[in-house]
Amino acid sequence: MVTRRKLLQSSAVGFGSLALCDLLARTAHGSPRDPHAETSGRTHFAPKAKRVIFLFMHGGPSHVDTFDYKPELIRLDGQPFPLEKPRIQFAQTGNLLRSPWPFRQFGQCGAWVSDLFPHVGRCVDDITFVKSLHGSNEAHGGALLKIHTGSDTFVRPSMGSWISYGLGSENEDLPSFITINPSLGHGGVRNFGSAFLPPVHQATRIGTSRSSMKQASIANLTNPSVPAKVQRAQLDLVSDLDRFQRGRSEAPWETELDARIESFELAFRMQASAPELLDLSGETAATLKLYGIDQEPTDNYGRQCLVARRMSAAGVRFVQVCHSYWDQHSDLRKQHQKLAAEVDRPIAGLLRDLKQRGLLDETLVIWGGEFGRTPTAQGKDGRDHNPHAFTWWMAGGGVKGGHAHGESDDFGYYAANDKVHVHDLHATILHLLGLDHERLTYRYGGRDFRLTDVEGDVVHDIIA
């Protein structure tokens, strides 16, 4: 005779497995093949860089006011734009508007940089400027998705997730992808989500665009009400349930279960490692000064950049450092001046810090927004969105220093020579990390997906 006690004892593990299966089913995204990196750190070919720091300027900084010097825009200021404007425009604009900021040449390479970025200007001999970048979407939401995921129409894994999936983390106690103070608008979490890739490859978020880095933290990193020994016991129980279930049958959700258990384990290990990396109290006064920390207006972004360096040096593959909000349809002079003053010194400090520590050669630093701005005026003192030509720059990690690739037209409205599409940009970033963008694929929904979709060419001219 089977008593109620014996029935519960013999079926308890089964009940636990069913509950766990239901939990996973509610959050599953397809049927991933592998919850860990596809290559387990082995690259398709010798990499130039080991990791990426992405300095994302949300809103679309104006290339013609920062790094794309246009003498013709100065000469013809106030006159009608002499070429045909795009068929689709986000808003109507008027005549040509010269930059309010003078440009000067910096470094041995003589790169032209505006007075908005004098500190970055002193680093140009370590930088490659890509001045012919172009995308496909005039709106922030679509343009952000395109830059981050390669698609402006479908939910796809973000660039950081693809790199995490391709390479994994160099440190098992830290995630492979971290985003610092991201915007939760214009695509929100989709810009740093893993979509149909295993969830272990989505970004770990530190704060939001409105967060102060002095109180920076990773949400739910610790649980003061549950001691570490109890948490360890809970994770061991989940693993035991997993092993028990595997011994009974082949379940289609097993790979999703692997990914979820790995996420639990990583979160547990991070409780000891992550808080230390967020604590800047051990940094020297000289380092804090280099990043503009404890000074205004550079303190907040300086802290973001320093945390990024610490995370990257500790083995995080992809660190995104966000800054908002470069969308000046009006009041361009005042707002771009303010925003550039917040980031110029910290960014230059990051480049110098990486270089003096011997980390710049193996760290690819990339800077840019989702699009540029029009050379024509919107209202009295503004510029509209411009995805047809904009400038990004890269430093370290196998790119040429003191180099410029491509050109926009004489006014900066259209990419003109040696054009670089967003897919080409992504292909090049993956290439520098030793990943072939055509081979880094993931089977989902009956087809093989990749970051570059069915396009993209590596820009070999910028590679050292």
N, C-alpha and C positions, 0 to 999 in steps of 0.2 A: 504494500500500500504506500502511495506517495503522499506524504504530509504536505501541508502548505509551506512549512519551514523548508523542507527539502526541495520543493519546487522552486521557491525563491532563491535558495542557495545555488541550485544548478543552473538557473536561468538568469541570474543577476548580470553576468558578464554579457549575455546576449542582449538584455535590456539596455545596458550601457552602450553597446555597440550600435544598437538601433537609434538611440538618441543622438550619438555622435554622428552617425550617418546622416540623420535628418538635418543636423546643424550644418554639416558640410554641403548637403544638397541645396540648402537655401542660399548659399553664397558661392556655389560653384560657377565657373565660367568655362564651359566646354569640357574636354577631356584631355588635360595636358599630358604630355608624354613623360616629362621629367621635372620633378620639383626643384632640381638643382641646375647649375649651369650646364649648358649643352656641351661645352668643351672642357669643363672642369679646370679652367685656367689655361688650357692648351689653345694657342691661337692658330689660325690658318696659316700664318707666316710670321716672320720675325716682326714684333711690334716696335714702333717708334716711341710709344707712350704706354704707361701702365694704367693711367687714371685720368679723369677729366674734372675740371672745375668750370662750371658754366655760369657766367655772370649775366643773368637775364635782366634786361631793362624793359619792364612791362609798360606797354603803351605806345612804343614806337619812337625812339629818339630820332631827331632829324640828322640824317647823314650829311646834308649840305651845310649844317651848322656845327659839325663835329670833326669828321675825318675825311670828307670828300670836298676838297677845295675847288670852287668854280669861279674863275675870274670873269667868265661871261655873264654870270649871274650878277656880279657887281657892276659890270659895264652897262648892262641893259636893265638895271633895277627900275621897276615901275612901268616897264613896257609890256605889251601883250606877249604871251608865250608864243614863239614863232612856229612851233610844231603843232601837230594835232594832239589834243588831249585824249586820254583813254575813253573808249566807248562807255565803260561803266566806271563811275566815280562815286566815292562814298558821299561826297558833298561837292557843291560848286565852288570853284576858286577863281580868283581874278588874275591880275597881272603878276609879273615876276617880282619876287621879294628877295633882296640881297640878305646875306647873313648879318645880323647885328654885331657879330664877333669877328675880329680880325684873325687871320690865319698866319702862322709862322712856321718856318722849317726847323725840324729838330733832328738831332743825332747825326751820325756820319752818313746815313742814308738820305738825309734831307727831306724826310716825310713831312707833309703839310698837316698841321693839327691846329684847331681853333683854340682861342684863349679859354674856352670852356674846360679844356683838359690839359693844362700845363704839366701836371705831374705825370700823367700817362705819356705825354709828349716826350718826356725825358727817357722813356723806356722803348721808343720806337725801334731801336736797333735789335730788339728781341721780338718784334711783332711782325706778322704778316697781315696786311689789310686786304680783304676781299671786297672790292668796290663795285662788283657787277652782280651782286646777289639779287634774285627776284623770286617772287612767289606767285600765288594765284588767288588771293582773297583780300578784299578791301576792308573787311570787318574784323574787329579784334578777335572775336570768338573763333572764327574760322582760321584766321591767320595764326593765332596761338596754337591751335590744334595742328596746323600744318607744320609749324616750326618744331613742336614737341613730339608729334607722333607720325609725321609724314602724310597725314590725311586731314583734310578740312571738312570731310563729309561723314566719316564713319568713326566709331570708337575703336581705336587701335592702341597697342602698347606704346608707351612713351620711349623716347630715345634712351633715357636712363635705364628703363626696364629691359630694353633690348641688350644694352651693354652688360647689365647684370646677368641676364640670361646667357649671354655669350661667354662671359668671363668669370662670373661669380665674384665673391669677395676675397680680398687678400687677408682678411681677419675674420675668423669664425665667430668672434664676439661682437661684431658690428655688422649692420646691414651693408649691402653693396651699393645702395642708392639712397641718398639723403637729399631732401629739399629744405632750404632754410627760408622762412618767411615768404612762402608762395602766396600768390593771389588766389582766392577761392572764387573769383569771377572769371568770365570769359573762358569757359570750359572747365574751370575749377579742377577737381581732383582728376579729371580725365587727362590733364596735361602732365600729371606725374603718376598715373595709374598703370597697372600691368595689363588691363583688359583681359584677353583670353590667355595670356601667359600665366604660369603659376603665381599665386599671390605673394610668394616670398620675394618676387622681383619688383613689387611696387615700392614707391618711395616711402621712407620713414620721414614724417613731417616734423619740423621744429618750428613752432609758431605759425603765424600768418602774416600777411602784408601789414597788418596794423600792430604787430607785436613789438614790444621793446626787448632787445636782445639782453638787457640786464637781467630780465626775468626769464630768459630763454629756457625752455624745457621740452622734453618729448612727452606728449600726453600719455597718461596712464603707464608711465615707465615703471613706477613702483606702486606697490599696494601695501600701505602701512598696516592694514588690518589683517594681512595674511603673512606670517613669517616665511622666510626663505625655505625652511625645511618643509613646511606644508606645501608650498608651491612645487618644490622638487618632487614631493610624494604625488601630487596631482599629475604632474607631467609623466612620472613613471607609470601611473595608473593608465593614462591615455596610451602610452606605448605598449603596456601589457594588453590592453583591449585590442590594439591594432594587431599585435602578434597572434592573439587568440583568434581573431576574425580571419586573418590570413591563413591560418591552419585549417579553417573550415571550408573556405570557398574562395574563388577568384571574383573579386568585386570590381565593377567598372570604375568605382570612385577611389580606388586605392592610391593612385598617383596624386589626386587632390588631397587625400588624407596625409600622404607624405609631406606635401607642401605645407599643410596647415600645422602638422606637428613640428616641422622645422621652424615655422614662424613662432610657435609657442616657445620652443627651445631657445631661439634667438632672442626673443623678448626677455626671457629669464636671464640669459647671459649678459644682455645689455645693461641690466640693473647695476652691474659692477663697473662696466667699462665706459658707458656713455656719459654719466655725470662728470667723470673726471675730465673728459674732453671738452665739456661745456664750461668748465671752471677755468677762467683765465687768470686767476690770482697768482699762479706760478710763473707767469710770463714776465720778462724783464721790463723795466721802464722804457728802455730803448725800443723794444718791440711794440709796446703799446703806443708809443709816440709815432712809430713808423706807420701804423695803421690809422692814426688820428683818433685813438681811443681816449676817452675822458676829455675830449675837446668837441666843440660844436662847430659846424653841423655834421661832423664825420663820425661821431661816436657810434651810432647805431649800425651803420653799414660797415664801419671798421670792425666791430665785433663780429658781424656776420662773416666777413672775409677771413678773420683770424680763426674763427671756429672752422671754417671751410678748410683752411690750411691744416689745422690740427686733425680734422677728420680724414682728410686726404692722406696725410702722412701716416696715419694709423691704419690705412688700408682700405678706406671706402673708395670704391671704383668711380662713382659718379656723384659729385656734390653740386647741387644747383643753389645759387645765391641770388635771390630775387630782389628787385628794387622797383618801386612804383612811385609816380605814375606819369609816364612821359607822353601824355596825349594832349598836346597844346594846340587846340583849334583856335585858341585866342591866348593872349598874354604870353606869347612865346618867349620874349626877352626875359621877363621876370621868372617864369617857372623853369625854363631850361637852365638858367643861371643857378637857381636854387638847387635843382636836382643834381646838376653836374658837381656843384660844390660838395654835396653829400657823398659822392662816390669816387671822385677823381683821386684824391689822396689815398683812400683805402685800397683802391685797385692797384695803383702804383706800388703801394706798400706790399701788397700780396705778391706782385711780380718780383720785387726786390728780395723779399723774404724767402720765397721759393728758390731764387737764384743763389743767394748766399748760403743756403742750406744744402745746395746740390740737388734740389728736387725739381727744378724747372725743366731740365732735360727729359725727365720721365713723366711730367705732368703737363697735359694739354689744357691750357686756359683759353676759353672762348668767351667772347663778349658780343652781345647784340640784342636786338628787340625783334618783334614779330614782323615789322616792316619799317620803312622810312617815312619821310614826310615830303609833301610836294614842294617844288621850288616856287610855286605860285602861292599868292597870299589868300588866306581865308579870313575875310573880314579885314580889320586894320592890322592886326599883329598876331597872325596864326598861320598854321600850315595843316593841310588835310592829310589823311592816310595815303601812303604810296607804297604798294607792294611791287611796283614795276622796277624799282632800283633802290637798293639800300646797301649799307656797309656793315660788315662784321669784321672783327679781327681775332686772330689766334696768336698765341705765344707759347714757346716751349714745345715739349712733346713731339719733336720731329719736324716742325715747320721752319721755313726759312725766316731768319731775322732781318729786319730792315728791308722788307719786300712788300710790293703791292701787286695784286693780281686783278686784272680786268678793269674796265672803265664804264662809268655811266656816260650819258650824252653830255653835251656842253653845259647843261643846266641841272643835271641830276634827276631827270624825270624817268628815263628808261635805261635799263642795262644795255650797253652798246657793244662792247668788245669783250671777248672771252667770258661770255655769260656763265653764271653759276646758279643753277636752280637749287631750290631747297633739297631736292633729292640728291643732287651732286654734293652738297654740303654734308649731308648725312653719310653718304658713301665715303667721303674723304675722312670724316671723323672716325668711322669704323675702321677704315684702312690703317689709320695711324695707330690704332689699338691692336692691329694684327688680325682684324676680322674682315673677311670677304663679304661684302653686303649682299651678294647674290647667293652665298652659301649659308648665311645666318638666317634660317627660315624656321617656321613653326607651323605644323599641320593643325588646321582648325576649320571646321565647317566644310570639309571636303576639298580644301585647297591649301597650298603652302603660302603663308604670308611672310613678308619681310618689311623692315623699316622703310625701304625705298620703293616699295610696291613693285612695279615692273620697269622702273626707270633708274636713273642715277649713274653718273660716271665720276670716278675718282679724279680730283683736280691735282694731277701729279706736279704741276708747276710750282705749287707752294710747298712741296715736301723737300726737306733738306737732304 
